[in-house]
Amino acid sequence: MPEGKKYSGLVFVKQGRIGTKSEGPDYYLQTRTKEYVLNHEREFLYKPEYFLEFFCRKMVEVTGIQVGNEIKVSNIKEICQALIPSE
């Protein structure tokens, strides 16, 4: 499987699909230019994805494959950076 492209930015969470049975957290990566939805083996939409939950409010480098506005995460690691890095 190809490893994919690297993206750097801030991971944050928003409550998605409000008012539905699948209401739950959505995880995003904020880069300097764009916001991406992060996906890493999520089983149920209404449950937290604990792998990504650990990186919330942290600057990270994500490796994954971009499909539309979504990044299928294959690897994620925290980086020591105060500001959002350029892509």
C-alpha positions as CSV (number, residue, x, y, z in Angstrom):
1,M,0.0,0.0,0.0
2,P,1.4,3.4,-0.9
3,E,2.3,5.5,2.2
4,G,1.0,8.8,0.9
5,K,1.7,12.5,1.3
6,K,2.8,14.3,4.4
7,Y,0.7,17.1,5.9
8,S,1.5,19.3,8.9
9,G,-0.8,21.3,11.1
10,L,-3.1,21.4,14.1
11,V,-5.5,18.6,15.0
12,F,-8.9,19.7,16.4
13,V,-12.3,18.1,16.9
14,K,-15.9,19.3,16.1
15,Q,-19.2,17.7,16.9
16,G,-20.6,16.5,13.6
17,R,-24.0,15.2,12.3
18,I,-25.9,17.0,15.1
19,G,-29.4,15.7,15.5
20,T,-28.9,12.3,13.9
21,K,-28.3,8.9,15.4
22,S,-24.6,9.0,14.2
23,E,-23.9,12.4,16.0
24,G,-20.3,12.3,17.2
25,P,-16.9,13.8,16.9
26,D,-15.2,14.7,13.6
27,Y,-11.4,15.1,13.6
28,Y,-9.8,17.8,11.5
29,L,-6.3,18.9,10.5
30,Q,-5.9,22.6,10.1
31,T,-2.9,23.4,7.8
32,R,-1.8,26.9,6.7
33,T,-4.1,26.8,3.7
34,K,-6.9,24.3,4.2
35,E,-8.9,22.1,6.7
36,Y,-8.9,18.4,6.1
37,V,-11.1,15.7,7.7
38,L,-9.0,12.9,9.3
39,N,-10.1,9.3,9.2
40,H,-8.2,6.4,10.8
41,E,-10.1,3.1,11.0
42,R,-13.2,4.5,12.6
43,E,-15.8,1.8,13.4
44,F,-18.8,3.8,14.5
45,L,-19.3,7.5,13.7
46,Y,-20.9,8.3,17.1
47,K,-17.9,7.0,19.1
48,P,-14.6,8.9,19.7
49,E,-11.6,7.6,17.7
50,Y,-9.1,7.3,20.5
51,F,-6.1,7.1,18.2
52,L,-6.8,10.7,16.9
53,E,-8.3,11.9,20.2
54,F,-4.8,11.7,21.7
55,F,-3.5,14.2,19.2
56,C,-6.3,16.8,19.7
57,R,-5.0,20.4,20.1
58,K,-1.4,19.3,19.1
59,M,0.8,20.2,16.2
60,V,1.3,17.0,14.1
61,E,2.7,15.6,10.9
62,V,0.2,13.3,9.2
63,T,1.1,10.8,6.6
64,G,-1.8,9.5,4.5
65,I,-3.7,9.4,1.3
66,Q,-6.0,12.3,0.4
67,V,-9.4,11.5,-1.1
68,G,-11.4,14.7,-1.7
69,N,-11.3,16.7,1.5
70,E,-10.5,13.6,3.7
71,I,-7.1,12.2,4.6
72,K,-6.9,8.5,5.3
73,V,-4.3,8.5,8.1
74,S,-1.6,5.8,7.9
75,N,0.8,7.5,10.4
76,I,0.6,10.5,12.7
77,K,3.3,12.0,15.0
78,E,3.5,15.1,17.2
79,I,5.9,17.8,16.2
80,C,7.4,20.6,18.3
81,Q,6.3,23.8,16.5
82,A,4.6,26.8,17.9
83,L,2.9,28.0,14.7
84,I,1.1,26.1,11.9
85,P,3.9,25.0,9.4
86,S,3.6,25.6,5.7
87,E,2.6,22.6,3.6
